[in-house]
Amino acid sequence: MGKWRNLVCGVMAVVLPMSLTAQDSTRAMLHSDGGVWLNGSPAPNSSAIFPNDLIQTQQANSAKIDAYGTAVTVQPETVVQFGGDELILDHGGLQVDTSRGVRVRVNCISVSPLAQAWTRYDVTDVDGRVTVAARENSVLIHYEGAATRQSKQAAFADVTVHQGEQATRDERCGTAARPADVVNAKVAILNNVWVKGAGLAAMGILTCWALCRGDDALSPTKP
């Protein structure tokens, strides 16, 4: 009985830490068959990854990220940063299958599941154009940061991509002119050489006119 109890305790001591690690969203496993770089160095076939780790796949090579409740296929010629609950895509393509609402961010655009249910979607960023395809359940394309101030413009409005649909957006997000930008623009104009020249000429004319009027007042032509 004592040996059996010790065996059960030993198994639990091994299984419980592994299960807790598997449910940690801040770490995952990277699997590849070569042609993949991790933080600037060739990645082994299997490697633990953590937030801020950078993954790069070469031409004709892909990789897979396995995390708790999420599986991501990193397509060839892709650069992506792992961030736990967020994947920051520099360029290339990702296939995301998640039950934890893992999102993908490209510049100021973020793509995330609408519901905490199994959602499968693709995000591709090529030549500054982001294409989102919803394979299972719907996802939301959201503009973050300064672009949200322009939400009334159709180009920067949030978009729901329903299952079976896809949408394409420009990853370069414009921003409205800020007061500081306006001030800087005015300063730049005033510093223009031609503007300076025109200002000096105007000052010279005014000075001459004032001196001439002064002479007339001191030496009138009529007694």
Residue frames relative to the residue before (quaternion, step in Angstrom):
aa qw qx qy qz dx dy dz
M 1.0000 0.0000 0.0000 0.0000 0.00 0.00 0.00
G 0.6617 0.5138 -0.3058 0.4523 3.54 0.97 -0.88
K 0.6443 0.5165 -0.3225 0.4626 3.58 1.03 -0.80
W 0.6388 0.5286 -0.3197 0.4587 3.57 1.01 -0.84
R 0.6471 0.5182 -0.3107 0.4650 3.57 0.98 -0.89
N 0.6573 0.5064 -0.3104 0.4638 3.57 0.96 -0.83
L 0.6336 0.5335 -0.3275 0.4547 3.58 1.07 -0.78
V 0.6590 0.5061 -0.3037 0.4662 3.58 0.94 -0.93
C 0.6579 0.5085 -0.3095 0.4614 3.57 0.93 -0.88
G 0.6460 0.5259 -0.3211 0.4506 3.56 1.05 -0.80
V 0.6477 0.5125 -0.3140 0.4682 3.58 0.99 -0.85
M 0.6619 0.5004 -0.3086 0.4650 3.59 0.92 -0.88
A 0.6341 0.5415 -0.3376 0.4366 3.57 1.00 -0.75
V 0.6818 0.4592 -0.2819 0.4948 3.58 1.16 -0.61
V 0.7031 0.4968 -0.2708 0.4307 3.58 0.87 -1.01
L 0.6712 0.5312 -0.3245 0.4026 3.61 0.83 -0.90
P 0.6677 0.4708 -0.3343 0.4698 3.65 0.80 -0.78
M 0.6357 0.5292 -0.3364 0.4501 3.60 1.02 -0.75
S 0.6663 0.4940 -0.3099 0.4648 3.59 0.97 -0.81
L 0.6388 0.5136 -0.3336 0.4657 3.56 1.04 -0.73
T 0.6404 0.5183 -0.3238 0.4652 3.57 1.05 -0.77
A 0.6498 0.5358 -0.3182 0.4352 3.56 0.98 -0.86
Q 0.7108 0.4419 -0.2566 0.4834 3.60 1.10 -0.65
D 0.5091 0.6279 -0.4308 0.4012 3.60 1.26 0.15
S 0.3123 -0.7927 0.4977 0.1627 3.59 -0.45 1.22
T 0.6087 0.5777 -0.3601 0.4075 3.59 1.22 -0.22
R 0.7522 0.2746 -0.1959 0.5661 3.60 1.24 0.04
A 0.0227 -0.7823 0.6224 -0.0106 3.52 -1.24 0.50
M 0.4209 -0.6642 0.5458 0.2894 3.53 -1.36 -0.04
L 0.2196 -0.7557 0.6071 0.1103 3.52 -1.05 0.91
H 0.0672 -0.7995 0.5969 0.0006 3.57 -0.78 1.08
S 0.1281 0.7845 -0.5976 0.1045 3.56 -0.98 0.85
D 0.3558 -0.7129 0.5616 0.2232 3.53 -1.34 0.25
G 0.7525 -0.3249 0.1875 0.5413 3.56 1.16 0.58
G 0.7522 0.3866 -0.2805 0.4540 3.54 -1.26 0.33
V 0.6154 0.5131 -0.3438 0.4897 3.58 1.23 0.46
W 0.1890 -0.7781 0.5927 0.0871 3.54 -1.01 0.90
L 0.1337 -0.7702 0.6212 0.0545 3.53 -1.09 0.85
N 0.8330 -0.1072 0.0106 0.5427 3.56 -0.52 1.25
G 0.7579 -0.4274 0.2050 0.4482 3.55 0.94 0.95
S 0.7077 0.3788 -0.2557 0.5388 3.59 1.28 0.06
P 0.6165 -0.5442 0.3988 0.4058 3.62 -1.12 0.54
A 0.3417 -0.7568 0.5247 0.1875 3.57 -0.81 1.02
P 0.4718 -0.6372 0.5164 0.3236 3.58 -1.07 0.65
N 0.7051 -0.4595 0.3154 0.4385 3.57 -1.27 0.21
S 0.7790 0.0455 -0.0287 0.6247 3.59 1.14 -0.64
S 0.1192 0.7963 -0.5805 0.1212 3.55 -0.86 0.96
A 0.4474 -0.6537 0.5365 0.2911 3.55 -1.10 0.72
I 0.0996 -0.7860 0.6081 0.0498 3.57 -1.03 0.81
F 0.1923 -0.7791 0.5938 0.0582 3.53 -1.22 0.67
P 0.7127 -0.4387 0.2994 0.4582 3.62 -1.20 0.27
N 0.8037 0.2480 -0.2639 0.4720 3.53 -1.16 0.94
D 0.4659 0.6457 -0.4718 0.3787 3.62 1.22 0.09
L 0.2699 -0.7783 0.5553 0.1142 3.55 -0.97 0.97
I 0.1256 -0.7960 0.5917 0.0213 3.55 -0.83 1.08
Q 0.0023 -0.7939 0.6072 -0.0327 3.54 -0.93 0.95
T 0.1632 -0.7844 0.5936 0.0755 3.56 -0.81 1.03
Q 0.3968 -0.7128 0.5323 0.2260 3.52 -1.09 0.78
Q 0.7112 -0.4287 0.3319 0.4476 3.53 -1.35 0.09
A 0.8397 0.1380 -0.1560 0.5015 3.57 -0.99 0.99
N 0.6670 0.4372 -0.3236 0.5091 3.63 1.22 0.33
S 0.1032 -0.7826 0.6124 0.0429 3.55 -1.05 0.80
A 0.1972 -0.7583 0.6079 0.1290 3.55 -1.35 0.13
K 0.2501 -0.7555 0.5861 0.1524 3.53 -1.32 0.30
I 0.1977 -0.7548 0.6176 0.0989 3.53 -1.02 0.92
D 0.0819 -0.7899 0.6076 0.0145 3.57 -0.70 1.12
A 0.0936 0.7723 -0.6201 0.1017 3.56 -0.74 1.13
Y 0.6911 -0.4540 0.3459 0.4434 3.54 -1.30 0.14
G 0.8545 0.0482 -0.0721 0.5121 3.59 -0.60 1.16
T 0.7512 0.3265 -0.1924 0.5404 3.59 1.21 0.19
A 0.0101 -0.7515 0.6596 0.0092 3.53 -1.14 0.79
V 0.0597 -0.8079 0.5861 -0.0187 3.57 -0.80 1.05
T 0.1975 -0.7478 0.6220 0.1221 3.55 -0.95 0.92
V 0.2144 -0.7683 0.5948 0.0997 3.55 -0.74 1.12
Q 0.3391 -0.7795 0.4960 0.1769 3.56 -0.46 1.23
P 0.6627 -0.4922 0.3688 0.4273 3.62 -1.23 0.29
E 0.8355 0.1621 -0.1590 0.5004 3.54 -1.25 0.64
T 0.4576 0.6576 -0.4482 0.3966 3.53 0.87 1.08
V 0.1095 -0.7507 0.6471 0.0755 3.53 -1.15 0.72
V 0.1132 0.7994 -0.5744 0.1349 3.58 -0.64 1.13
Q 0.2685 -0.7422 0.5935 0.1575 3.55 -1.14 0.70
F 0.3552 -0.7364 0.5418 0.1950 3.53 -0.87 1.02
G 0.0048 0.8237 -0.5661 0.0320 3.56 -0.87 0.97
G 0.6555 -0.4981 0.3281 0.4632 3.58 1.07 0.57
D 0.8300 -0.0158 0.0628 0.5540 3.57 -0.18 -1.29
E 0.7423 0.3082 -0.1977 0.5612 3.58 1.28 0.07
L 0.1648 -0.7486 0.6353 0.0940 3.53 -1.13 0.79
I 0.1996 -0.7865 0.5768 0.0944 3.57 -0.70 1.10
L 0.1646 -0.8234 0.5414 0.0421 3.55 -0.34 1.32
D 0.2670 -0.7606 0.5732 0.1470 3.56 -0.72 1.09
H 0.7162 -0.2897 0.1721 0.6111 3.56 0.98 -0.88
G 0.5730 0.5698 -0.4454 0.3854 3.54 -1.26 0.47
G 0.4887 -0.6713 0.4780 0.2863 3.55 -1.15 -0.59
L 0.1237 -0.7750 0.6179 0.0470 3.54 -1.20 0.71
Q 0.1525 -0.7302 0.6560 0.1148 3.52 -1.22 0.68
V 0.1029 -0.8329 0.5437 -0.0088 3.55 -0.43 1.27
D 0.0138 -0.7576 0.6524 -0.0164 3.55 -0.98 0.95
T 0.1816 0.8255 -0.4986 0.1923 3.58 -0.20 1.27
S 0.2201 -0.7413 0.6164 0.1487 3.52 -1.27 0.56
R 0.6587 0.5206 -0.2917 0.4583 3.59 1.31 -0.03
G 0.5582 -0.6395 0.3884 0.3586 3.58 1.20 0.27
V 0.2371 0.7812 -0.5430 0.1965 3.60 1.10 0.58
R 0.1917 -0.8058 0.5563 0.0670 3.57 -0.83 1.03
V 0.3019 -0.7124 0.6037 0.1922 3.52 -1.38 0.31
R 0.1181 -0.7929 0.5953 0.0550 3.58 -0.90 0.93
V 0.0329 -0.7570 0.6525 -0.0091 3.52 -1.05 0.96
N 0.7984 -0.1312 0.0372 0.5865 3.57 -0.31 1.27
C 0.8013 -0.2417 0.1713 0.5198 3.64 -0.65 -1.02
I 0.5766 0.5728 -0.3763 0.4448 3.60 1.27 0.11
S 0.0368 -0.7727 0.6325 0.0389 3.56 -1.01 0.82
V 0.1685 -0.7653 0.6167 0.0751 3.53 -1.09 0.83
S 0.0979 0.8103 -0.5652 0.1199 3.57 -0.69 1.08
P 0.5728 -0.5845 0.4406 0.3690 3.61 -1.15 0.56
L 0.4722 -0.6774 0.4886 0.2818 3.56 -1.11 0.68
A 0.7939 0.1990 -0.0976 0.5662 3.59 1.10 -0.59
Q 0.4881 -0.6290 0.5164 0.3154 3.55 -1.24 0.51
A 0.4541 0.6204 -0.4944 0.4055 3.52 0.51 1.28
W 0.6782 -0.4687 0.3370 0.4548 3.55 -1.22 0.30
T 0.0321 0.7956 -0.5981 0.0910 3.54 -0.66 1.18
R 0.0865 -0.7846 0.6133 0.0272 3.53 -0.95 0.91
Y 0.1617 0.7902 -0.5725 0.1471 3.56 -0.72 1.06
D 0.3238 -0.7307 0.5749 0.1754 3.52 -1.30 0.52
V 0.0687 -0.7624 0.6419 0.0440 3.55 -1.14 0.71
T 0.0087 -0.7983 0.6006 -0.0441 3.56 -0.76 1.11
D 0.0715 -0.7835 0.6171 0.0133 3.55 -0.91 0.97
V 0.1630 0.7748 -0.5850 0.1758 3.56 -0.39 1.30
D 0.8564 -0.0144 -0.0249 0.5156 3.57 -0.86 1.05
G 0.7223 -0.4733 0.2513 0.4372 3.57 0.94 0.89
R 0.6427 0.4785 -0.3316 0.4980 3.60 1.25 0.18
V 0.2077 -0.7861 0.5763 0.0820 3.55 -0.80 1.08
T 0.0828 -0.7883 0.6095 0.0164 3.57 -0.76 1.09
V 0.1055 -0.7917 0.6016 0.0085 3.56 -0.84 1.07
A 0.0389 -0.7894 0.6126 -0.0093 3.57 -0.82 1.03
A 0.2494 -0.7656 0.5791 0.1276 3.57 -0.79 1.07
R 0.1957 -0.8103 0.5461 0.0835 3.58 -0.49 1.19
E 0.7889 -0.0181 0.0314 0.6134 3.56 0.99 -0.84
N 0.8058 0.0427 -0.1351 0.5750 3.55 -0.62 1.27
S 0.5628 -0.6465 0.4280 0.2864 3.57 -1.31 0.31
V 0.1839 -0.7603 0.6138 0.1070 3.54 -1.27 0.52
L 0.3419 -0.7312 0.5608 0.1842 3.52 -1.31 0.45
I 0.2270 -0.7258 0.6344 0.1386 3.54 -1.03 0.90
H 0.0040 -0.8212 0.5668 -0.0663 3.56 -0.56 1.19
Y 0.2960 -0.7354 0.5835 0.1767 3.56 -1.06 0.85
E 0.2033 -0.8058 0.5505 0.0798 3.54 -0.72 1.11
G 0.7797 0.3859 -0.2473 0.4267 3.54 -1.36 0.13
A 0.8558 -0.1307 0.1001 0.4905 3.54 -1.11 -0.80
A 0.6177 0.5850 -0.3630 0.3800 3.58 1.00 -0.66
T 0.5664 0.6073 -0.3994 0.3884 3.60 1.12 -0.46
R 0.5892 0.5716 -0.3763 0.4296 3.60 1.19 -0.42
Q 0.7035 0.4136 -0.2541 0.5191 3.54 1.28 -0.32
S 0.2394 0.8302 -0.4812 0.1479 3.57 1.22 0.43
K 0.5939 0.5728 -0.3730 0.4244 3.59 1.18 -0.39
Q 0.6097 0.5237 -0.3597 0.4739 3.57 1.22 -0.33
A 0.5472 -0.6521 0.4145 0.3217 3.55 -0.90 0.94
A 0.6420 0.5571 -0.3301 0.4105 3.58 1.02 -0.76
F 0.7716 0.3185 -0.1714 0.5233 3.59 1.16 -0.52
A 0.4386 0.6956 -0.4642 0.3292 3.59 1.17 0.35
D 0.5530 -0.5908 0.4690 0.3538 3.57 -1.16 0.62
V 0.1365 -0.7955 0.5892 0.0363 3.54 -1.05 0.82
T 0.2492 -0.7357 0.6111 0.1526 3.55 -1.02 0.85
V 0.1590 -0.7688 0.6149 0.0748 3.55 -0.80 1.07
H 0.2528 -0.8025 0.5264 0.1225 3.55 -0.40 1.24
Q 0.6955 -0.4744 0.3423 0.4172 3.52 -1.28 0.44
G 0.7969 0.2541 -0.2181 0.5028 3.54 -0.87 1.01
E 0.6668 0.4694 -0.3017 0.4940 3.60 1.27 -0.08
Q 0.1236 -0.7628 0.6220 0.1265 3.53 -1.36 0.11
A 0.1238 -0.7774 0.6145 0.0522 3.56 -1.24 0.52
T 0.2032 -0.7711 0.5950 0.1000 3.54 -1.18 0.67
R 0.0150 -0.7980 0.6015 -0.0344 3.54 -0.94 0.95
D 0.5061 -0.6164 0.5089 0.3240 3.54 -1.31 0.42
E 0.3924 -0.7448 0.4866 0.2335 3.59 -0.76 1.00
R 0.6263 0.5206 -0.3497 0.4630 3.62 1.17 -0.40
C 0.1420 -0.8244 0.5469 0.0332 3.54 -0.37 1.26
G 0.3333 -0.7504 0.5383 0.1899 3.57 -0.74 1.03
T 0.2010 -0.7661 0.5988 0.1189 3.57 -1.21 0.47
A 0.5226 -0.6312 0.4738 0.3225 3.54 -1.12 0.67
A 0.5838 -0.5860 0.4256 0.3670 3.57 -1.16 0.62
R 0.2979 -0.7587 0.5573 0.1583 3.57 -0.89 0.98
P 0.6623 -0.5020 0.3522 0.4305 3.62 -1.14 0.43
A 0.6467 0.5193 -0.3329 0.4486 3.60 0.93 -0.80
D 0.6309 0.5329 -0.3376 0.4516 3.57 1.05 -0.74
V 0.6402 0.5258 -0.3215 0.4587 3.55 1.02 -0.82
V 0.6496 0.5116 -0.3110 0.4685 3.57 0.97 -0.88
N 0.6605 0.5065 -0.3084 0.4606 3.57 0.90 -0.88
A 0.6318 0.5293 -0.3342 0.4572 3.57 1.03 -0.74
K 0.6489 0.5090 -0.3195 0.4667 3.58 1.00 -0.81
V 0.6398 0.5193 -0.3258 0.4635 3.57 0.98 -0.83
A 0.6417 0.5256 -0.3277 0.4523 3.56 0.98 -0.80
I 0.6447 0.5146 -0.3214 0.4651 3.58 1.00 -0.81
L 0.6739 0.4988 -0.2997 0.4551 3.59 0.92 -0.88
N 0.6660 0.4982 -0.2968 0.4693 3.56 1.16 -0.56
N 0.4458 0.7001 -0.4509 0.3283 3.59 1.27 -0.09
V 0.5595 -0.6416 0.4115 0.3255 3.59 -0.95 0.91
W 0.6711 0.4998 -0.3123 0.4498 3.60 0.91 -0.88
V 0.6364 0.5157 -0.3391 0.4627 3.56 1.02 -0.75
K 0.6289 0.5264 -0.3382 0.4616 3.57 0.99 -0.78
G 0.6588 0.5201 -0.3113 0.4455 3.59 0.93 -0.89
A 0.6534 0.5084 -0.3111 0.4667 3.55 0.97 -0.87
G 0.6447 0.5237 -0.3219 0.4544 3.57 1.01 -0.76
L 0.6580 0.4975 -0.3158 0.4688 3.59 0.94 -0.83
A 0.6357 0.5267 -0.3342 0.4547 3.61 0.99 -0.78
A 0.6543 0.5102 -0.3139 0.4615 3.57 0.93 -0.86
M 0.6451 0.5144 -0.3244 0.4626 3.58 1.01 -0.80
G 0.6396 0.5310 -0.3275 0.4491 3.59 1.05 -0.78
I 0.6484 0.5185 -0.3149 0.4600 3.60 0.95 -0.86
L 0.6676 0.4965 -0.3056 0.4631 3.57 0.91 -0.89
T 0.6454 0.5238 -0.3244 0.4515 3.59 0.98 -0.80
C 0.6561 0.5102 -0.3030 0.4662 3.59 0.96 -0.89
W 0.6521 0.5217 -0.3131 0.4522 3.54 0.96 -0.91
A 0.6588 0.5077 -0.3101 0.4605 3.58 0.99 -0.84
L 0.6615 0.5045 -0.3116 0.4591 3.59 0.95 -0.83
C 0.6451 0.5249 -0.3190 0.4545 3.57 0.99 -0.84
R 0.6525 0.4921 -0.3144 0.4830 3.60 0.93 -0.80
G 0.6255 0.5390 -0.3424 0.4483 3.57 1.05 -0.71
D 0.6478 0.5127 -0.3173 0.4656 3.62 0.98 -0.80
D 0.6437 0.5233 -0.3272 0.4526 3.61 0.97 -0.79
A 0.6661 0.5085 -0.3138 0.4464 3.54 0.97 -0.75
L 0.7057 0.4572 -0.2697 0.4693 3.61 1.06 -0.75
S 0.7967 0.1764 -0.0863 0.5716 3.61 1.10 -0.66
P 0.0860 -0.8338 0.5444 0.0323 3.57 0.35 1.22
T 0.5196 -0.6522 0.4570 0.3095 3.61 -1.07 0.72
K 0.7297 0.3559 -0.2277 0.5377 3.59 1.14 -0.54
P 0.5082 -0.6539 0.4613 0.3184 3.60 -1.03 0.77
